[in-house]
Amino acid sequence: MKPETIEAIYEDGGFRPVAPADLNLAEGQKVRLVVEPIREPDELLALAAQVYEGLTGEEIDAIEQHAERREDFFSDRKSA
């Protein structure tokens, strides 16, 4: 069986799938769960808003100018 990704909610000490999932598992079969919280869009926007927190307008302008010159991002990497 190939790995499957499903969304679930943790409640009462267990995981409940958000939608029905056809996982072809035998009753009592052991599986490995990798728990990765799903961030809500509002949380992501709040994180993005913190990027420039505490910086001056001049510092923000310098960062944005550098970001526009994307070729500078990986200038130390060798071409594959």
Distance bins in CASP14 RR format, pairs under 12 A and 6 or more apart:
PFRMAT RR
TARGET T0000
AUTHOR 0000-0000-0000
RMODE 2
METHOD distances of the structure
MODEL  1
1 22 0 0 0 0 0 1 0 0 0 0 0
1 23 1 0 0 1 0 0 0 0 0 0 0
1 24 1 0 0 1 0 0 0 0 0 0 0
1 25 0 0 0 0 1 0 0 0 0 0 0
1 26 0 0 0 0 0 1 0 0 0 0 0
1 29 0 0 0 0 1 0 0 0 0 0 0
1 31 0 0 0 0 1 0 0 0 0 0 0
1 32 0 0 0 0 0 1 0 0 0 0 0
2 23 0 0 0 0 0 1 0 0 0 0 0
2 24 0 0 0 0 0 1 0 0 0 0 0
3 23 0 0 0 0 0 1 0 0 0 0 0
3 31 0 0 0 0 1 0 0 0 0 0 0
3 32 0 0 0 0 1 0 0 0 0 0 0
3 33 0 0 0 0 0 1 0 0 0 0 0
3 34 0 0 0 0 1 0 0 0 0 0 0
4 17 0 0 0 0 0 1 0 0 0 0 0
4 21 1 0 0 1 0 0 0 0 0 0 0
4 22 0 0 0 0 1 0 0 0 0 0 0
4 23 1 0 1 0 0 0 0 0 0 0 0
4 24 0 0 0 0 1 0 0 0 0 0 0
4 25 0 0 0 0 1 0 0 0 0 0 0
4 31 0 0 0 0 1 0 0 0 0 0 0
4 32 0 0 0 0 0 1 0 0 0 0 0
4 33 0 0 0 0 0 1 0 0 0 0 0
4 34 0 0 0 0 0 1 0 0 0 0 0
5 17 0 0 0 0 0 1 0 0 0 0 0
5 18 0 0 0 0 0 1 0 0 0 0 0
5 19 0 0 0 0 0 1 0 0 0 0 0
5 21 0 0 0 0 1 0 0 0 0 0 0
5 23 0 0 0 0 0 1 0 0 0 0 0
5 33 0 0 0 0 0 1 0 0 0 0 0
5 34 0 0 0 0 1 0 0 0 0 0 0
5 35 0 0 0 0 0 1 0 0 0 0 0
5 36 0 0 0 0 1 0 0 0 0 0 0
5 38 0 0 0 0 0 1 0 0 0 0 0
6 15 0 0 0 0 1 0 0 0 0 0 0
6 16 0 0 0 0 0 1 0 0 0 0 0
6 17 1 0 1 0 0 0 0 0 0 0 0
6 18 1 0 0 1 0 0 0 0 0 0 0
6 19 1 0 0 1 0 0 0 0 0 0 0
6 20 0 0 0 0 1 0 0 0 0 0 0
6 21 1 0 1 0 0 0 0 0 0 0 0
6 22 0 0 0 0 1 0 0 0 0 0 0
6 23 1 0 0 1 0 0 0 0 0 0 0
6 25 0 0 0 0 0 1 0 0 0 0 0
6 31 0 0 0 0 0 1 0 0 0 0 0
6 33 0 0 0 0 0 1 0 0 0 0 0
6 34 0 0 0 0 0 1 0 0 0 0 0
6 36 0 0 0 0 0 1 0 0 0 0 0
6 38 0 0 0 0 0 1 0 0 0 0 0
7 15 0 0 0 0 1 0 0 0 0 0 0
7 16 0 0 0 0 0 1 0 0 0 0 0
7 17 1 0 0 1 0 0 0 0 0 0 0
7 18 1 0 1 0 0 0 0 0 0 0 0
7 19 1 0 0 1 0 0 0 0 0 0 0
7 20 0 0 0 0 0 1 0 0 0 0 0
7 21 0 0 0 0 1 0 0 0 0 0 0
7 35 0 0 0 0 0 1 0 0 0 0 0
7 36 0 0 0 0 0 1 0 0 0 0 0
7 37 0 0 0 0 0 1 0 0 0 0 0
7 38 1 0 0 1 0 0 0 0 0 0 0
8 14 0 0 0 0 1 0 0 0 0 0 0
8 15 1 0 1 0 0 0 0 0 0 0 0
8 16 1 0 1 0 0 0 0 0 0 0 0
8 17 1 0 1 0 0 0 0 0 0 0 0
8 18 1 0 0 1 0 0 0 0 0 0 0
8 19 0 0 0 0 1 0 0 0 0 0 0
8 20 0 0 0 0 0 1 0 0 0 0 0
8 21 0 0 0 0 1 0 0 0 0 0 0
8 23 0 0 0 0 0 1 0 0 0 0 0
8 31 0 0 0 0 0 1 0 0 0 0 0
8 33 0 0 0 0 1 0 0 0 0 0 0
8 34 0 0 0 0 0 1 0 0 0 0 0
8 35 0 0 0 0 1 0 0 0 0 0 0
8 36 0 0 0 0 0 1 0 0 0 0 0
8 37 0 0 0 0 0 1 0 0 0 0 0
8 38 0 0 0 0 1 0 0 0 0 0 0
9 15 1 0 0 1 0 0 0 0 0 0 0
9 16 1 0 1 0 0 0 0 0 0 0 0
9 17 0 0 0 0 1 0 0 0 0 0 0
9 18 1 0 0 1 0 0 0 0 0 0 0
9 19 0 0 0 0 0 1 0 0 0 0 0
9 35 0 0 0 0 0 1 0 0 0 0 0
9 37 0 0 0 0 0 1 0 0 0 0 0
9 38 0 0 0 0 1 0 0 0 0 0 0
10 16 1 0 0 1 0 0 0 0 0 0 0
10 17 0 0 0 0 0 1 0 0 0 0 0
10 18 0 0 0 0 0 1 0 0 0 0 0
10 33 0 0 0 0 0 1 0 0 0 0 0
10 35 1 0 0 1 0 0 0 0 0 0 0
10 36 0 0 0 0 0 1 0 0 0 0 0
10 37 0 0 0 0 1 0 0 0 0 0 0
10 38 0 0 0 0 0 1 0 0 0 0 0
11 17 0 0 0 0 0 1 0 0 0 0 0
11 18 0 0 0 0 0 1 0 0 0 0 0
14 33 0 0 0 0 1 0 0 0 0 0 0
14 35 0 0 0 0 0 1 0 0 0 0 0
15 21 0 0 0 0 0 1 0 0 0 0 0
15 31 0 0 0 0 0 1 0 0 0 0 0
15 33 1 0 0 1 0 0 0 0 0 0 0
15 34 0 0 0 0 0 1 0 0 0 0 0
15 35 0 0 0 0 1 0 0 0 0 0 0
17 23 0 0 0 0 1 0 0 0 0 0 0
17 25 0 0 0 0 0 1 0 0 0 0 0
17 33 0 0 0 0 0 1 0 0 0 0 0
18 38 0 0 0 0 1 0 0 0 0 0 0
21 31 0 0 0 0 0 1 0 0 0 0 0
23 29 0 0 0 0 1 0 0 0 0 0 0
23 31 0 0 0 0 1 0 0 0 0 0 0
23 33 0 0 0 0 0 1 0 0 0 0 0
24 31 0 0 0 0 0 1 0 0 0 0 0
25 31 1 0 0 1 0 0 0 0 0 0 0
37 43 0 0 0 0 1 0 0 0 0 0 0
37 44 0 0 0 0 0 1 0 0 0 0 0
38 44 0 0 0 0 0 1 0 0 0 0 0
39 45 0 0 0 0 1 0 0 0 0 0 0
39 46 0 0 0 0 1 0 0 0 0 0 0
39 47 1 0 0 1 0 0 0 0 0 0 0
39 48 0 0 0 0 0 1 0 0 0 0 0
40 46 0 0 0 0 1 0 0 0 0 0 0
40 47 0 0 0 0 0 1 0 0 0 0 0
41 47 0 0 0 0 0 1 0 0 0 0 0
41 48 0 0 0 0 0 1 0 0 0 0 0
42 48 0 0 0 0 0 1 0 0 0 0 0
42 49 0 0 0 0 0 1 0 0 0 0 0
43 49 0 0 0 0 0 1 0 0 0 0 0
43 50 0 0 0 0 0 1 0 0 0 0 0
44 50 0 0 0 0 0 1 0 0 0 0 0
44 51 0 0 0 0 0 1 0 0 0 0 0
45 51 0 0 0 0 0 1 0 0 0 0 0
46 53 0 0 0 0 0 1 0 0 0 0 0
47 53 0 0 0 0 0 1 0 0 0 0 0
51 59 0 0 0 0 0 1 0 0 0 0 0
51 60 0 0 0 0 1 0 0 0 0 0 0
51 63 0 0 0 0 1 0 0 0 0 0 0
51 64 0 0 0 0 0 1 0 0 0 0 0
51 67 0 0 0 0 0 1 0 0 0 0 0
52 58 0 0 0 0 0 1 0 0 0 0 0
52 59 0 0 0 0 1 0 0 0 0 0 0
52 60 1 0 1 0 0 0 0 0 0 0 0
52 61 0 0 0 0 0 1 0 0 0 0 0
52 62 0 0 0 0 0 1 0 0 0 0 0
52 63 1 0 0 1 0 0 0 0 0 0 0
52 64 0 0 0 0 1 0 0 0 0 0 0
52 67 0 0 0 0 0 1 0 0 0 0 0
53 59 0 0 0 0 0 1 0 0 0 0 0
53 60 0 0 0 0 0 1 0 0 0 0 0
54 60 0 0 0 0 1 0 0 0 0 0 0
55 61 0 0 0 0 1 0 0 0 0 0 0
55 62 0 0 0 0 1 0 0 0 0 0 0
55 63 1 0 0 1 0 0 0 0 0 0 0
55 64 0 0 0 0 0 1 0 0 0 0 0
56 62 0 0 0 0 1 0 0 0 0 0 0
56 63 0 0 0 0 0 1 0 0 0 0 0
57 63 0 0 0 0 1 0 0 0 0 0 0
57 64 0 0 0 0 1 0 0 0 0 0 0
57 65 0 0 0 0 0 1 0 0 0 0 0
58 64 0 0 0 0 0 1 0 0 0 0 0
58 65 0 0 0 0 0 1 0 0 0 0 0
59 65 0 0 0 0 0 1 0 0 0 0 0
59 66 0 0 0 0 0 1 0 0 0 0 0
60 66 0 0 0 0 0 1 0 0 0 0 0
60 67 0 0 0 0 0 1 0 0 0 0 0
61 67 0 0 0 0 0 1 0 0 0 0 0
61 68 0 0 0 0 0 1 0 0 0 0 0
62 68 0 0 0 0 0 1 0 0 0 0 0
62 69 0 0 0 0 0 1 0 0 0 0 0
63 69 0 0 0 0 0 1 0 0 0 0 0
63 72 0 0 0 0 0 1 0 0 0 0 0
65 72 0 0 0 0 0 1 0 0 0 0 0
66 72 1 0 0 1 0 0 0 0 0 0 0
66 73 0 0 0 0 1 0 0 0 0 0 0
66 75 0 0 0 0 0 1 0 0 0 0 0
67 73 0 0 0 0 1 0 0 0 0 0 0
69 75 0 0 0 0 1 0 0 0 0 0 0
71 77 0 0 0 0 0 1 0 0 0 0 0
74 80 0 0 0 0 0 1 0 0 0 0 0
END
